[in-house]
Amino acid sequence: MASDDTLARRLLDGDQRALARAISLVEDDDPAGWDLVREVYPHTGRAAVVGITGAPGAGKSTLIGAIVTNRRAADRTVAVLSIDPSSPFTKGALLGDRIRLTEHFLDPGVFIRSMATRGALGGLSEAALQAALLMDAAGRDDVFLETVGVGQAEVDVIDHADTVVLVLMPGSGDSIQALKAGVMEIPDIIVVNKADHPLTDTMVREIRGVLSLAPQRGWRVPILTTEAVRCEGVDDLVDKLIEHRGFLESEGTLSERRRHNLRSEVISLAASKLRRRLERRLEDDPGFQRLLDEVAERRLDPASAAGAVLEQEGAEDAAQT
């Protein structure tokens, strides 16, 4: 369709409004959005994608703002995708990009977008990687993904980024909580932000102790301290981001990591589509309602009911073929 072709061309030319429109289409699960991703996908793979994760209040947004300032000084174009909690009423982002990175709003080399999780576990919206691909296709040199936070089920930023940065805050017990949640297994770089806190050195020692328990990999995870508000330590962080990117390229593992990321995305999208299809099929199915009645009356356990649903689905699919 001519309009879609025009949108794709404008996107590939780096048009900010076209990029915003394309992300909205994908976020709304509009078929035109998925068609657009398919069209521009061959033009992706050039951007450096960095995931920034950490507990709420650790200063992730401020730190990203400082990193963006550094990258723009190096004449690199930047896109930031901030994943926010969803409003229970509108399903939109609660925080929104109006209060983020305000000093970069008027810079044409910076694109900022908030995206609601819409109930997605893992700290990232289902459409996050698609949005990152669109930012990549639009010619952005660096794409930063900021997650809503970290916890037991919020570590899937590793499946969306080339480099993962974990931001911790001294005096919060984050290092212990992150260890319990398995979060310490995912970062390529650890940042202790708000380093003017008196317990910063204690936290750095705790983190070193935690990392010493992990199996040693080729890349040794550095621990950096920053004060993002004053832009202190940010240059060192950017140097480590560049160094990690070079390590992946020199070791030949960048394409391997991206293949793993895309595998996870394909499985995630397939699972989401299957779930929606299943929900539509079962919505008015009297047989499913009878199963639910048996579960509610404690005559059938939920796992057995799920097995029966899958058997029925398999039989219907076989009959259709």
C-alpha positions in Angstrom: 0.0 0.0 0.0 1.3 3.4 -1.0 0.9 5.0 2.4 2.8 2.1 4.2 5.5 2.3 1.6 5.8 6.0 2.2 6.0 5.5 6.0 8.7 2.9 5.5 10.8 5.2 3.3 10.4 8.1 5.8 11.4 5.8 8.6 14.5 4.6 6.8 15.4 8.2 6.1 15.4 8.9 9.9 12.1 10.8 10.1 11.2 11.2 13.8 7.5 11.4 13.2 7.5 8.3 11.0 9.4 6.4 13.7 6.8 7.5 16.4 4.0 6.5 14.1 5.6 3.1 13.4 6.1 2.3 17.1 2.5 3.2 17.8 1.3 0.8 15.2 3.4 -2.0 16.6 2.4 -1.2 20.2 -1.3 -1.3 19.2 -0.8 -4.7 17.5 -1.9 -3.1 14.2 -1.2 -5.4 11.2 0.2 -2.5 9.4 2.9 -2.2 12.1 4.0 -5.8 11.7 4.0 -5.4 7.9 6.2 -2.3 8.4 8.6 -4.2 10.6 8.8 -7.0 8.0 9.7 -4.4 5.3 12.4 -2.6 7.2 13.9 -5.6 9.0 16.7 -6.1 6.4 17.9 -2.7 7.3 18.4 -3.5 11.0 21.4 -4.8 13.0 23.6 -1.7 12.9 22.7 -0.1 16.2 24.3 -0.8 19.5 21.5 -1.9 21.8 22.1 -1.4 25.5 19.7 -2.5 28.2 19.6 -0.5 31.5 17.9 -2.3 34.4 17.8 -1.9 38.1 15.4 -1.3 41.0 13.1 1.7 41.0 14.8 4.8 42.4 18.3 3.7 41.4 18.6 6.7 39.0 18.4 4.8 35.7 16.7 7.7 33.8 19.2 10.3 35.1 22.0 8.0 34.2 20.7 7.4 30.7 20.3 11.2 30.3 24.0 11.6 31.2 25.0 8.8 28.8 23.0 10.4 26.0 24.8 13.7 26.6 28.1 11.9 26.2 27.0 10.1 23.0 25.7 13.2 21.4 29.0 14.9 22.1 30.5 12.1 20.1 28.1 13.0 17.3 26.1 9.7 17.6 22.4 9.6 17.1 20.4 8.0 20.0 17.1 6.5 20.7 15.7 5.7 24.2 12.9 3.3 24.9 11.6 3.6 28.5 9.4 0.8 29.7 6.9 2.1 32.2 4.2 0.5 34.4 0.8 0.5 32.8 -2.1 2.6 34.0 -4.8 0.2 35.2 -7.4 2.4 33.5 -5.9 3.5 30.1 -3.2 0.8 29.8 -0.9 3.6 28.9 2.5 4.4 30.5 2.2 5.9 33.9 5.4 7.9 33.9 5.7 8.9 30.3 8.4 10.6 28.3 7.2 14.1 29.3 9.2 13.9 32.6 12.2 12.0 31.2 15.4 13.4 29.7 14.0 16.9 29.4 17.3 18.4 28.3 17.2 16.3 25.1 13.7 17.0 23.9 14.6 19.6 21.3 17.7 17.6 20.0 16.8 16.1 16.6 19.6 13.5 17.2 17.7 12.1 20.2 14.4 10.1 20.0 12.7 9.3 23.3 9.7 7.0 23.7 7.8 5.6 26.7 6.1 2.3 26.3 3.7 0.6 28.8 4.3 -2.9 30.0 0.5 -3.6 29.7 0.9 -6.3 32.2 3.9 -8.0 30.6 6.2 -9.8 33.0 9.9 -9.6 32.5 10.1 -5.8 32.9 9.7 -5.2 29.1 6.7 -4.7 26.9 5.9 -7.5 24.4 6.5 -5.0 21.6 9.8 -3.7 23.0 12.1 -5.5 20.6 10.0 -4.6 17.7 10.3 -0.9 18.7 14.0 -1.3 19.1 14.2 -2.8 15.6 12.3 0.2 14.2 14.7 2.6 16.0 17.6 0.6 14.5 16.1 0.8 11.0 15.7 4.6 11.4 19.5 4.9 11.6 20.0 5.4 15.3 23.6 4.6 16.3 22.7 3.7 19.9 19.4 2.3 21.3 18.9 2.3 25.1 16.2 0.2 26.7 15.2 1.1 30.2 13.2 -1.5 32.1 10.5 -0.8 34.7 12.6 -2.5 37.4 14.1 -5.8 38.5 12.7 -8.7 40.4 12.2 -12.4 40.1 10.4 -12.2 36.8 12.0 -9.0 35.4 15.3 -10.1 33.9 14.3 -10.5 30.2 16.2 -7.4 29.3 19.0 -9.8 28.5 17.0 -11.1 25.6 16.7 -7.7 24.0 20.2 -6.1 24.4 23.7 -6.5 23.1 25.0 -5.1 26.5 23.2 -5.2 29.8 23.9 -2.6 32.5 22.6 -3.3 36.1 22.2 -0.1 38.1 22.3 -0.5 41.9 21.9 2.0 44.7 24.0 2.0 47.9 22.3 1.5 51.3 19.3 -0.2 49.8 20.2 -3.9 50.1 20.0 -4.1 46.3 23.0 -6.4 46.0 21.5 -9.1 48.2 18.0 -8.7 46.7 19.6 -8.9 43.2 21.4 -12.1 44.2 18.2 -13.7 45.5 16.4 -12.8 42.3 19.1 -14.1 40.0 19.7 -10.7 38.6 23.5 -10.8 39.2 23.7 -13.4 36.5 22.6 -11.1 33.7 24.7 -7.9 33.6 27.7 -7.2 31.5 28.4 -4.1 33.5 27.4 -3.2 37.1 27.0 0.5 38.1 26.6 1.7 41.7 24.9 5.0 41.2 24.5 7.8 43.8 28.1 7.1 44.8 28.3 10.0 47.2 26.4 7.7 49.7 28.6 6.6 52.6 27.8 2.9 52.1 29.1 2.9 48.5 32.3 1.2 49.3 30.5 -1.4 51.3 28.2 -2.2 48.4 31.1 -2.5 46.0 32.7 -5.1 48.3 29.4 -7.0 48.6 29.0 -7.1 44.8 32.6 -8.3 44.4 31.8 -11.1 46.8 28.7 -12.0 44.9 30.5 -12.0 41.6 33.3 -14.2 43.0 30.7 -17.0 43.5 29.7 -17.0 39.8 31.4 -19.0 37.1 34.2 -17.0 35.4 33.5 -16.0 31.8 35.6 -14.5 29.2 34.3 -11.0 30.0 35.0 -10.0 33.6 32.0 -7.9 34.8 33.3 -4.4 35.9 31.9 -2.6 38.8 31.7 1.2 38.3 30.6 4.0 40.5 28.7 7.1 39.2 26.9 10.2 40.3 24.6 10.6 37.3 23.2 14.0 38.6 26.7 15.4 38.3 27.7 13.3 35.3 30.6 11.9 37.4 31.9 8.5 36.3 29.7 8.5 33.1 32.7 8.8 30.8 34.1 5.6 32.3 30.8 3.9 31.9 30.6 4.8 28.2 34.2 3.6 27.8 33.1 0.2 29.2 30.1 0.1 26.9 32.4 0.6 24.0 34.9 -1.9 25.3 32.2 -4.6 25.8 30.9 -4.0 22.3 34.5 -4.5 21.0 34.9 -7.6 23.1 31.7 -9.2 21.6 32.9 -8.3 18.1 36.4 -9.6 18.6 35.2 -12.8 20.2 32.6 -13.3 17.4 29.9 -13.6 20.0 27.8 -10.6 19.0 25.9 -12.5 16.3 25.5 -15.4 18.6 24.0 -13.2 21.3 21.7 -11.6 18.8 20.6 -15.0 17.4 19.8 -16.1 21.0 17.8 -12.8 21.5 15.9 -13.3 18.3 15.1 -16.9 19.1 13.6 -15.8 22.4 11.6 -13.1 20.7 10.2 -15.6 18.1 9.2 -18.0 20.8 7.7 -15.1 22.9 5.7 -13.8 20.0 4.5 -17.2 19.0 3.4 -18.0 22.6 1.5 -14.7 22.8 -0.3 -15.3 19.5 -1.2 -18.8 20.5 -2.5 -17.6 23.9 -4.7 -15.0 22.2 -6.0 -17.5 19.7 -6.7 -20.0 22.4 -8.6 -17.4 24.5 -10.7 -16.5 21.5 -11.6 -20.1 20.8 -12.5 -20.9 24.4 -14.4 -17.8 25.2 -17.8 -19.2 24.3 -16.9 -22.9 24.2 -19.5 -24.9 26.3 -17.0 -27.7 26.8 -14.5 -25.4 28.3 -17.1 -23.9 30.6 -17.9 -27.5 31.8 -14.2 -28.0 32.5 -14.1 -24.8 34.5 -17.1 -25.9 36.5 -15.3 -29.2 37.4 -12.2 -27.3 38.5 -14.3 -24.8 40.6 -16.1 -27.7 42.3 -12.7 -29.4 43.0 -13.5 -32.5 40.9 -10.7 -31.7 38.4 -7.3 -30.1 39.1 -6.2 -27.1 36.8 -3.3 -29.0 35.3 -5.5 -31.9 34.1 -8.0 -29.3 32.8 -5.2 -27.6 30.8 -4.2 -31.0 29.4 -7.7 -31.7 28.3 -7.8 -28.2 26.5 -4.6 -28.9 24.7 -5.8 -32.4 23.6 -8.9 -30.8 22.3 -7.0 -28.1 20.4 -4.7 -30.7 18.9 -7.6 -32.8 17.8 -9.3 -29.8 16.2 -6.1 -28.8 14.4 -5.7 -32.3 13.1 -9.3 -32.3 11.8 -8.7 -29.0 10.0 -5.7 -30.4 8.2 
